[in-house]
Amino acid sequence: MFPGNIFNDLSPHARVVTAVLPFAAAIFMRLVLGNNQLTRWLISLGVMWFAANILMAPYSAGMRQDIRNLRTLLP
C-alpha cells in the first residue's frame, strides 16, 4: 500500500478534517503560546498543507467521480 492510497479511502468529511486540522491546531497554539517564531512557522506550514490538499483533491479518484456526479445533478 502506497501512502497516497490512504487518502483515497477517506470520506469527504475526513478529507476536510485532514486539511483543516493542522491549521486549526496552529491557530490554537498561537492563542496559547502567543506570537513567536514557532507559531508563525506552524501557521505557515498549516496554510501550505491546506493549500496542497485543496489543489490536489481534484486529482484523487473519488474526487474526480464526485465532480462527474455533480455535472449530472446540475441542469
C-alpha atoms as one frame of an Amber mdcrd trajectory, in Angstrom:
protein
   0.000   0.000   0.000   1.365   3.379  -1.011   0.906   6.371   1.339  -1.202
   8.178  -1.280  -3.762   5.360  -1.274  -4.653   6.087   2.337  -6.273   9.378
   1.317  -8.333   7.713  -1.423 -10.173   5.630   1.181 -11.186   8.615   3.341
 -14.691  10.015   3.332 -15.158  13.615   2.139 -15.619  14.811   5.722 -12.406
  13.105   6.814 -10.553  14.773   3.943 -11.736  18.190   5.080 -10.641  17.415
   8.631  -7.194  16.315   7.405  -6.841  19.593   5.513  -8.129  21.912   8.263
  -6.904  20.266  11.468  -3.188  21.232  11.215  -4.113  24.865  10.563  -6.626
  24.913  13.410  -4.055  23.361  15.752  -1.517  26.023  14.769  -4.037  28.788
  15.477  -4.829  27.220  18.853  -1.129  27.042  19.706  -0.760  30.692  18.743
  -3.552  31.613  21.113  -1.958  29.588  23.908   1.729  30.377  23.348   1.444
  33.836  21.835   3.068  35.276  18.761   6.518  33.725  18.397   8.581  32.188
  15.632   7.355  28.634  16.311   3.707  29.580  15.933   4.448  31.620  12.805
   6.143  28.574  11.254   3.290  26.293  12.283   0.711  28.610  10.751   2.764
  28.870   7.546   3.063  25.084   7.332  -0.649  24.685   8.104  -1.582  27.070
   5.302   0.710  25.258   2.853  -0.753  21.878   3.887  -4.290  23.209   3.432
  -3.453  24.683   0.013  -1.785  21.468  -1.122  -4.821  19.446  -0.050  -7.195
  21.783  -1.860  -5.093  21.830  -5.036  -4.501  18.067  -5.063  -8.049  16.993
  -4.125  -9.431  17.020  -7.692  -6.768  14.528  -8.743  -7.914  11.763  -6.410
 -10.151   9.100  -7.945 -13.007   9.735  -5.551 -12.985  13.487  -6.135 -12.974
  13.040  -9.908 -16.052  10.825  -9.607 -17.745  13.376  -7.328 -17.115  16.107
  -9.916 -18.598  13.913 -12.650 -21.651  13.217 -10.495 -22.052  16.934  -9.819
 -22.253  17.615 -13.554 -25.205  15.247 -13.875 -27.027  16.897 -10.979 -26.773
  20.409 -12.423 -29.267  21.336 -15.156
